Amino acid sequence: MEVSVLTAAIAAAALVVRVAVLEWRTPGSGRREWGFARDGKALGAGAVAALLLAAGGWPVAGDAAVVWALLTGVLVAYVAHRRPPRDQGGPGE
């Protein structure tokens, strides 16, 4: 296994352990942390990011680019899900 792939696997495992510790401390927090998996817009943003990174990195890094692109896609989906709601503004604004 390539060192780069192993590093990505360790980063993914650290994220899973982080959620497990949060769930242990505050029951129900794991559902909130993994809520991006049910958010279509967040998943779409993560999928686009992963696809673009994998397509651009494949010629250079091969399989390692796909692993890192998947991890990046998950992180993008997580951040996109946690975005603050847009201010719609009221009448007269």
C-alpha positions as CSV (number, residue, x, y, z in Angstrom):
1,M,0.0,0.0,0.0
2,E,1.3,3.4,-1.0
3,V,2.2,5.8,1.8
4,S,-0.2,8.4,0.4
5,V,-3.1,6.0,0.4
6,L,-2.3,4.9,4.0
7,T,-2.2,8.6,5.1
8,A,-5.7,9.1,3.5
9,A,-7.0,6.0,5.3
10,I,-5.6,7.3,8.6
11,A,-7.3,10.7,8.1
12,A,-10.6,9.0,7.3
13,A,-10.3,6.8,10.4
14,A,-9.5,9.9,12.6
15,L,-12.7,11.5,11.3
16,V,-14.7,8.4,12.2
17,V,-13.1,8.2,15.7
18,R,-13.9,11.9,16.2
19,V,-17.6,11.3,15.5
20,A,-17.6,8.2,17.8
21,V,-16.1,10.3,20.7
22,L,-18.7,13.0,20.1
23,E,-21.5,10.4,20.1
24,W,-20.1,8.9,23.3
25,R,-20.1,12.3,25.0
26,T,-23.4,13.6,23.6
27,P,-25.8,10.9,22.4
28,G,-27.4,11.8,19.2
29,S,-24.6,14.0,18.0
30,G,-23.4,11.4,15.5
31,R,-26.7,11.7,13.6
32,R,-26.1,15.5,13.3
33,E,-22.5,15.0,12.2
34,W,-23.4,12.5,9.5
35,G,-26.4,14.5,8.4
36,F,-24.6,15.5,5.2
37,A,-25.2,12.0,3.9
38,R,-28.9,12.8,3.6
39,D,-28.4,16.3,2.1
40,G,-28.7,16.2,-1.7
41,K,-27.0,19.5,-2.3
42,A,-24.1,18.7,0.0
43,L,-23.6,15.3,-1.6
44,G,-23.7,16.9,-5.1
45,A,-21.1,19.4,-4.1
46,G,-18.9,16.6,-2.7
47,A,-19.4,14.4,-5.8
48,V,-18.4,17.2,-8.1
49,A,-15.3,18.0,-6.1
50,A,-14.3,14.4,-5.9
51,L,-14.9,13.8,-9.6
52,L,-12.8,16.9,-10.6
53,L,-10.0,16.0,-8.3
54,A,-9.9,12.4,-9.4
55,A,-10.0,13.3,-13.1
56,G,-7.2,15.9,-12.6
57,G,-5.0,13.8,-10.3
58,W,-5.4,10.4,-12.0
59,P,-2.7,11.0,-14.7
60,V,-0.3,12.2,-12.0
61,A,-0.9,10.0,-9.0
62,G,-3.0,7.1,-10.2
63,D,-5.0,5.2,-7.6
64,A,-3.8,7.5,-4.8
65,A,-5.6,10.4,-6.5
66,V,-8.9,8.6,-6.3
67,V,-8.5,7.9,-2.6
68,W,-7.7,11.5,-1.8
69,A,-10.5,12.7,-4.1
70,L,-13.0,10.6,-2.2
71,L,-11.8,11.9,1.2
72,T,-12.0,15.4,-0.1
73,G,-15.4,14.8,-1.5
74,V,-16.6,13.7,1.9
75,L,-15.1,16.8,3.6
76,V,-16.6,19.1,1.0
77,A,-20.0,17.5,1.5
78,Y,-19.6,17.9,5.3
79,V,-18.7,21.6,5.0
80,A,-21.4,22.3,2.4
81,H,-24.0,20.7,4.8
82,R,-22.9,22.9,7.7
83,R,-23.1,26.1,5.8
84,P,-25.2,28.8,7.4
85,P,-28.6,29.4,6.0
86,R,-28.9,32.1,3.4
87,D,-30.7,35.3,4.4
88,Q,-33.8,35.4,2.2
89,G,-34.6,39.0,3.3
90,G,-38.0,40.3,4.1
91,P,-40.3,42.5,2.1
92,G,-38.8,45.9,1.4
93,E,-35.2,44.7,1.8
